[in-house]
Amino acid sequence: MPTVSEPASVDEAAAVLAEASARGASVSIGREDGDVVLSTRSLGRMLEHEAGDLTATVEAGIRLSKLNARLAQAGQMLALDPPGDPTVGACVAANLTGPRRHRYGGPRDLVLGATVVLADGTVASAGGKVVKNVAGYDLGKLFCGSHGRLGLLVRLSLRLHPLPAATRTLVATADDLDEVYRLTQLLHFSSLVPSAADVLWEGQGSRLPIMFEGSQRAVADQVDRARELLGGEEGDARVWEESRARQGAARARLSFPPRGLVQTLAGVGEAVIRPAAGSAYVPDPVPEQAEAGALLLAERIRKTFDPQAVLV
């Protein structure tokens, strides 16, 4: 059975990794694959919140729901909305996103700085606590999607956004993928600024929920203009709950180039499509399609950070 460790500070996490590295033990983060399993359960605090700068510094184990409840008291939010209620560290390490990626981007767009513990126990920090900062290498972005293979994320400085005064959703419909592509292109090249625009594809038809956020007046104007452009009827927040639930239940993610939506999704009976991100979450597993060059680069980076292959 693996040994489970729940460090409560940067120094404790560094000591665990240094000791494991010294005795040749393997370490996994958040999953039971190593001799030692590291958990961020005891690293769940918000350390700083600079409301005037729209930034916060948190420990990696804080849950999104807890963080956003705290931020809401100041009328702010971290604009990540993946399925479930993951930790902020998990969002970064697994590059988790949700419907709001359309407007706000993914973790790499919201991470300003990071403190990490490397496989040998070395503590490294980079970035800063403000939006305009060029201190050090951008470890935060490098660790996005690293899945715990480069080191342990311990602290993160994050870019925040104001909570919108109003949120409304328009739901358009399409009968086939050609129509889906036409409508998403119309939206893309319009002057509309949605926060989210998903496609809930169901084989012979689909819904296109589009979320608008902002002031009451601006949102009303956006919804009216979107209805004139795309048709459809106003819906409610439950469509976004459905989109996230279907994303969370998906067993694979397909990627497609800007003009490859129809070709990639042809023959797929069900999917949650994020056209702006070029991705589609599908219920059935599919072979991974990573390029050989990308895999080689990822392995070279991993060996640089963890030459003894401590992290698994």
C-alpha positions in Angstrom: 0.0 0.0 0.0 1.3 3.5 -0.8 2.0 6.0 1.9 -0.3 9.0 1.8 1.2 12.4 2.7 -0.8 15.6 3.3 1.7 18.4 3.7 0.4 21.6 5.3 3.1 23.9 4.1 5.7 24.4 1.3 8.5 23.2 3.6 6.6 20.0 4.5 6.0 19.3 0.9 9.6 19.9 0.0 10.7 17.5 2.8 8.4 14.7 1.6 9.7 15.0 -2.0 13.4 15.3 -0.9 13.1 12.2 1.3 11.4 10.2 -1.4 13.9 11.2 -4.0 16.8 10.3 -1.7 15.6 6.7 -1.1 14.5 6.1 -4.7 10.7 6.0 -4.0 8.2 7.0 -6.6 5.7 9.8 -5.9 2.3 10.4 -7.4 0.2 13.5 -6.9 -3.5 13.1 -6.2 -3.7 9.5 -7.4 -2.5 6.1 -6.1 0.3 5.3 -8.6 3.4 5.9 -6.6 5.0 4.5 -3.4 4.1 7.9 -1.9 0.8 9.6 -2.7 0.9 13.4 -2.2 -2.3 15.2 -1.4 -3.0 18.9 -1.2 -5.9 18.4 1.1 -4.2 20.4 3.9 -3.2 23.2 1.5 -6.6 24.9 1.1 -6.2 28.5 2.2 -6.7 31.8 0.4 -3.5 33.7 1.3 -4.0 37.1 -0.2 -6.8 38.9 -2.0 -6.0 42.2 -3.7 -9.5 43.2 -4.7 -8.3 46.5 -6.3 -5.9 44.7 -8.5 -8.3 41.8 -9.3 -5.8 39.2 -8.1 -5.6 36.6 -5.4 -2.9 34.2 -4.1 -4.1 30.8 -2.9 -2.8 27.4 -1.9 -3.3 24.7 -4.5 -5.7 22.6 -2.5 -8.5 25.2 -2.2 -11.7 24.1 -3.9 -13.2 26.3 -6.6 -16.5 26.6 -4.7 -14.8 27.7 -1.5 -12.6 30.2 -3.4 -15.4 31.7 -5.4 -17.6 32.0 -2.3 -14.9 34.1 -0.7 -14.3 36.2 -3.8 -18.1 36.8 -4.3 -18.1 38.9 -1.1 -16.0 41.4 -3.0 -18.0 41.0 -6.2 -15.3 39.0 -8.0 -14.7 35.5 -9.3 -12.2 33.1 -10.7 -13.6 32.5 -14.2 -13.0 28.7 -14.3 -16.1 26.5 -14.4 -15.1 22.9 -15.1 -17.3 20.0 -14.2 -17.5 19.1 -10.5 -15.7 21.0 -7.8 -11.9 20.5 -8.3 -9.1 22.2 -6.5 -7.4 25.1 -8.1 -4.2 23.1 -8.3 -6.1 20.3 -10.2 -7.5 22.8 -12.6 -4.0 23.9 -13.5 -2.3 20.5 -13.5 -5.0 18.9 -15.6 -5.8 22.1 -17.6 -9.4 21.9 -16.7 -11.9 24.3 -18.3 -15.6 24.8 -18.8 -18.0 26.8 -20.9 -16.5 30.1 -19.9 -13.3 29.3 -21.6 -14.8 30.9 -24.7 -14.3 34.4 -23.2 -11.9 34.0 -20.3 -9.5 31.4 -21.5 -8.1 28.4 -19.6 -5.9 28.1 -16.5 -2.8 29.4 -18.4 -4.6 32.7 -19.1 -5.5 33.2 -15.4 -2.3 32.1 -13.6 0.0 35.0 -12.8 2.6 33.2 -10.7 3.3 29.9 -9.1 5.3 28.3 -6.3 6.2 24.6 -7.0 8.2 21.9 -5.3 10.2 19.8 -7.8 10.9 16.1 -7.6 14.1 16.5 -5.5 12.5 18.9 -3.0 13.7 22.1 -4.6 11.2 25.0 -4.1 10.9 27.3 -7.1 8.7 30.4 -7.6 8.1 32.4 -10.8 5.7 35.1 -12.0 4.1 37.5 -9.6 0.9 38.8 -8.0 0.0 41.4 -10.6 -1.2 41.1 -14.2 1.9 42.9 -15.6 4.9 41.0 -14.3 7.8 39.4 -16.0 9.7 38.0 -13.0 11.3 34.6 -13.7 10.3 31.8 -16.1 6.6 31.3 -16.5 6.3 28.1 -14.5 2.6 28.6 -14.0 1.9 28.2 -17.7 4.5 25.4 -18.1 2.7 23.4 -15.4 -0.7 23.8 -17.0 -1.6 20.3 -18.2 1.5 18.7 -16.6 -0.6 16.2 -14.6 1.8 16.2 -11.7 4.8 14.9 -13.8 6.9 18.1 -13.4 6.4 18.9 -9.7 3.8 19.8 -7.0 1.9 23.0 -7.4 1.7 24.5 -3.9 0.7 28.2 -4.3 -0.9 30.1 -7.2 -1.4 33.8 -7.9 -4.5 34.2 -10.0 -6.2 36.8 -12.2 -9.8 37.5 -11.2 -12.8 39.1 -13.0 -15.8 41.0 -11.7 -19.0 39.1 -11.1 -21.5 40.1 -13.8 -24.5 42.1 -12.9 -26.6 40.1 -15.3 -26.4 36.7 -17.1 -28.7 35.6 -19.9 -28.6 32.7 -22.3 -29.9 32.4 -25.8 -30.4 28.8 -27.3 -30.2 28.5 -31.0 -30.8 25.2 -32.9 -29.3 23.4 -35.9 -30.3 20.2 -37.8 -26.9 19.1 -39.0 -23.2 19.8 -38.6 -23.1 22.1 -41.7 -25.6 24.3 -40.0 -23.7 24.2 -36.7 -20.6 25.3 -38.5 -22.5 28.1 -40.3 -24.0 29.5 -37.0 -20.7 29.3 -35.1 -18.9 31.1 -37.9 -21.6 33.8 -37.9 -21.1 34.2 -34.2 -17.4 34.2 -34.4 -17.2 37.0 -37.0 -19.9 39.1 -35.4 -19.3 41.9 -32.9 -21.1 39.9 -30.2 -19.0 39.1 -27.0 -20.4 35.9 -25.4 -18.9 34.5 -22.3 -19.7 30.9 -23.4 -20.9 29.3 -26.7 -21.2 25.5 -26.7 -22.8 23.1 -29.0 -24.8 20.2 -27.5 -24.6 17.8 -30.5 -27.0 14.9 -30.6 -26.6 13.4 -34.0 -29.5 14.6 -36.0 -29.8 18.0 -34.2 -28.2 20.2 -31.7 -28.6 23.1 -29.4 -26.3 26.1 -29.3 -26.5 27.8 -25.9 -24.8 31.2 -25.9 -24.2 33.0 -22.6 -23.9 36.8 -22.3 -22.7 38.5 -19.1 -22.3 42.1 -18.1 -24.6 45.0 -17.2 -28.3 44.6 -17.5 -28.5 47.0 -20.5 -25.5 45.5 -22.3 -26.7 42.0 -21.9 -30.2 42.8 -23.1 -28.7 44.4 -26.2 -26.4 41.4 -26.9 -29.3 38.9 -26.5 -31.5 40.9 -29.0 -28.7 41.1 -31.5 -27.8 37.5 -31.2 -31.5 36.5 -31.7 -31.6 38.5 -34.9 -28.4 36.9 -36.2 -28.9 33.3 -35.1 -32.6 32.8 -34.2 -33.4 30.8 -31.1 -35.1 31.4 -27.8 -34.0 32.4 -24.4 -33.1 29.6 -22.0 -31.9 29.3 -18.4 -28.8 28.3 -16.5 -29.8 24.6 -16.5 -28.4 24.2 -20.0 -24.9 25.0 -18.7 -25.3 22.5 -15.9 -26.1 19.9 -18.6 -23.1 21.0 -20.7 -20.7 20.6 -17.8 -22.3 17.3 -16.7 -21.9 15.8 -20.2 -18.4 17.1 -20.4 -17.6 15.5 -17.0 -19.1 12.1 -18.2 -17.1 12.2 -21.5 -14.4 9.6 -21.9 -12.4 11.4 -24.6 -11.7 14.8 -26.1 -11.3 15.4 -29.8 -9.4 18.4 -31.2 -10.1 20.0 -34.5 -8.7 22.9 -36.6 -10.9 26.0 -37.1 -12.4 24.6 -40.4 -12.4 21.0 -39.3 -15.5 20.8 -37.2 -17.7 19.0 -39.7 -15.0 16.5 -40.8 -14.0 15.7 -37.2 -17.5 15.2 -35.8 -18.9 13.4 -38.8 -20.2 10.0 -37.6 -20.1 11.1 -33.9 -23.5 10.6 -32.4 -23.2 12.8 -29.3 -20.7 15.5 -28.2 -20.3 18.7 -26.3 -18.5 21.0 -28.8 -16.5 24.1 -27.9 -15.9 25.7 -31.3 -13.7 28.5 -30.1 -11.4 26.1 -28.3 -11.4 23.6 -31.2 -12.4 20.8 -28.9 -15.3 18.3 -28.5 -16.0 16.0 -25.5 -17.4 12.6 -26.6 -18.9 9.8 -24.6 -16.8 7.0 -26.1 -13.0 6.6 -25.9 -10.9 7.3 -28.9 -7.2 6.8 -29.6 -5.0 9.7 -28.5 -3.7 11.8 -31.5 -0.7 13.6 -30.0 2.0 14.5 -32.5 5.3 12.7 -32.2 7.1 16.1 -31.9 4.9 17.2 -29.0 5.4 14.0 -27.2 9.2 14.2 -27.6 9.3 17.8 -26.3 7.1 16.9 -23.3 9.4 14.0 -22.4 12.5 16.3 -22.7 10.9 18.8 -20.4 9.9 16.1 -17.9 13.5 14.7 -17.8 14.8 18.2 -17.2 12.6 18.7 -14.2 12.7 15.1 -12.9 15.8 13.3 -14.2 15.4 10.5 -11.7 11.8 9.9 -12.7 10.5 10.2 -9.2 7.1 11.6 -10.2 4.8 9.1 -11.8 
